[in-house]
Amino acid sequence: MPKAEPARVFVAERGEERHVALWRRGRLAAYRIDAPDRRDRSGALFLGQVVRVDHGLDAAFVAFDQTEAGLDTGLLPLRRGEKRVEGDRLPVQVMRDPSGEKSPRLTAAPILEGRFVDLLAKESGVHMAGVAFTPEETRRLHTALRGLSAQSQAGLRLTLRAAHAPVDSIVKEASMLAASWQGCAEASTQATAPGPLRPAPGALLSLLQELPGEEAVLLTADNRTLARRIETELAASAIEGVAIEVQPLRDWVPSPADLEEAVQSALEPRLALSGGGWLLFEPGETLTAIDVNSGTASDRRPAASRTDLRLKLNLQAVEAIAHQLRLRAIGGLVVIDFIDMESSADRDRVVKALRHALADDPARTRVLPMSDLGLVQMTRQRRGAPLTELFLGPCEAGEATGRLMRRRPIGGSPG
């Protein structure tokens, strides 16, 4: 059997910005940016202080981070029976940075995510369900993780990416997460004002953590200084199995022009399908709507042939939608309007194919059955800023409306 192509990760820095692109299975799979104006705090831990409790919302407003605009406040939903009063101090984690009119969303039950292990701050014990090991590996893992769980007073849960990972690598990552959480817990008892306890992982580390444990990774940096800095970052994070090479931008394959073309395509609302149809992505404040269109592909076909074509186009759309949701970093509620199908068996087949296509997505997803009108509701965990927010900004020239490129991808001319 031929050896699988490694996942390719390309990293370049321009001034204070770091661009990270994931090229996987012959196409762009994800693109992330660390930049001063795109500070993503998702996953970061802070010492928060309750400034107001809203019993109508069953939530507290918590000050947690000092920004240029002042002390930032987020919404902390309260669990059943949880009591909070003004002035309470507690560790909180940012689940979602502000977006539009929405405030930051916080949780008092932090999860420190790793590639193979997640640390659950408000739980206990070891959770290994769904990940198979040999009896000896299971014994070694359970013994080691049980000790780390007791030491950190937190739960440890294996991710599905741990299925093909070496036991020593899993234990090493769990040990680093446990030490990190212990440090946060200790710092939170000594701090006297709201502020940071643990930073967000950043564009590169968060992307690498999402890759399957058995997948080879080749990381390309555009200069030696950057490559050495990345080596240090990976060593501190317990991420292993990443080969690093140095190549100037002009020698990259795929080229920077290929990456830019893929990003530009993902910024467009309309995406053509190979079978003749197309998708329309319409993001909104409350949900993202995706419309699957057949165009004129089935206009002149007989009825039976049109039925087959509609199913074929919907199945093609499923694969494209799963890929685009991750590439465009679309999260929250998504409603997909598929091409009408009369057969309930065909509708079930499309939903099953969608769930299968999303199984490889590192973000948590939930897909509901298709309605008789061809609508599928689903949710996708928010993971970082949408691609449109990274690259597009409002047009403020006179009375013009629309959006302009605020920056260019790797190798593109500055915006």
BELMO-V973485 format. One record per backbone hydrogen bond with DSSP energy under -1.0 kcal/mol. NH is the residue of the N-H (numbers start at 1). CO is the residue of the C=O. If there is no record, write none. Layout:
BEGIN
nh->NH co->CO
nh->NH co->CO
END
This chain:
BEGIN
nh->7 co->216
nh->8 co->23
nh->9 co->218
nh->10 co->21
nh->11 co->220
nh->12 co->19
nh->14 co->17
nh->17 co->14
nh->18 co->34
nh->19 co->12
nh->20 co->32
nh->21 co->10
nh->22 co->30
nh->23 co->8
nh->24 co->27
nh->29 co->22
nh->30 co->22
nh->32 co->20
nh->34 co->18
nh->38 co->35
nh->43 co->94
nh->44 co->41
nh->45 co->198
nh->46 co->92
nh->47 co->195
nh->48 co->90
nh->49 co->63
nh->50 co->88
nh->51 co->61
nh->52 co->61
nh->54 co->59
nh->59 co->54
nh->60 co->76
nh->61 co->52
nh->62 co->74
nh->63 co->49
nh->64 co->72
nh->65 co->72
nh->67 co->70
nh->70 co->67
nh->72 co->65
nh->74 co->62
nh->75 co->104
nh->76 co->60
nh->78 co->58
nh->82 co->79
nh->87 co->50
nh->88 co->85
nh->90 co->48
nh->92 co->46
nh->93 co->107
nh->94 co->44
nh->95 co->105
nh->96 co->105
nh->99 co->102
nh->102 co->99
nh->105 co->96
nh->106 co->75
nh->107 co->93
nh->112 co->119
nh->118 co->157
nh->119 co->112
nh->120 co->155
nh->121 co->110
nh->123 co->120
nh->127 co->156
nh->131 co->128
nh->138 co->134
nh->139 co->135
nh->140 co->136
nh->141 co->137
nh->142 co->138
nh->143 co->139
nh->144 co->140
nh->145 co->141
nh->146 co->142
nh->147 co->143
nh->148 co->144
nh->149 co->145
nh->150 co->146
nh->151 co->147
nh->152 co->148
nh->153 co->149
nh->154 co->149
nh->155 co->120
nh->156 co->125
nh->157 co->118
nh->158 co->127
nh->159 co->116
nh->162 co->159
nh->163 co->160
nh->165 co->162
nh->170 co->166
nh->171 co->167
nh->172 co->168
nh->173 co->169
nh->174 co->170
nh->175 co->171
nh->176 co->172
nh->177 co->173
nh->178 co->174
nh->179 co->175
nh->180 co->176
nh->181 co->177
nh->182 co->178
nh->183 co->179
nh->184 co->180
nh->185 co->181
nh->186 co->182
nh->187 co->183
nh->188 co->184
nh->191 co->187
nh->195 co->47
nh->197 co->45
nh->198 co->45
nh->206 co->202
nh->207 co->203
nh->208 co->204
nh->209 co->205
nh->211 co->208
nh->215 co->212
nh->217 co->241
nh->218 co->7
nh->219 co->243
nh->220 co->9
nh->221 co->245
nh->222 co->11
nh->227 co->223
nh->228 co->224
nh->229 co->225
nh->230 co->226
nh->231 co->227
nh->232 co->228
nh->233 co->229
nh->234 co->230
nh->235 co->231
nh->236 co->232
nh->239 co->234
nh->243 co->217
nh->245 co->219
nh->247 co->221
nh->251 co->248
nh->252 co->249
nh->259 co->255
nh->260 co->256
nh->261 co->257
nh->262 co->258
nh->263 co->259
nh->264 co->260
nh->265 co->261
nh->266 co->262
nh->267 co->263
nh->271 co->279
nh->273 co->277
nh->276 co->273
nh->278 co->293
nh->279 co->271
nh->280 co->291
nh->281 co->269
nh->282 co->289
nh->284 co->287
nh->288 co->333
nh->289 co->282
nh->290 co->335
nh->291 co->280
nh->292 co->337
nh->293 co->278
nh->297 co->294
nh->301 co->298
nh->306 co->302
nh->307 co->303
nh->308 co->304
nh->309 co->305
nh->310 co->306
nh->311 co->307
nh->312 co->308
nh->313 co->309
nh->314 co->310
nh->315 co->311
nh->316 co->312
nh->317 co->313
nh->318 co->314
nh->319 co->315
nh->320 co->316
nh->321 co->317
nh->322 co->318
nh->323 co->319
nh->324 co->320
nh->325 co->321
nh->326 co->322
nh->327 co->323
nh->328 co->324
nh->330 co->325
nh->332 co->380
nh->334 co->378
nh->335 co->288
nh->336 co->376
nh->337 co->290
nh->338 co->374
nh->347 co->343
nh->348 co->344
nh->349 co->345
nh->350 co->346
nh->351 co->347
nh->352 co->348
nh->353 co->349
nh->354 co->350
nh->355 co->351
nh->356 co->352
nh->357 co->353
nh->358 co->354
nh->361 co->358
nh->366 co->379
nh->368 co->377
nh->371 co->375
nh->374 co->371
nh->376 co->336
nh->378 co->334
nh->379 co->366
nh->380 co->332
nh->381 co->364
nh->387 co->328
nh->390 co->386
nh->391 co->387
nh->392 co->388
nh->393 co->404
nh->395 co->402
nh->400 co->397
nh->404 co->393
nh->406 co->391
nh->412 co->409
END
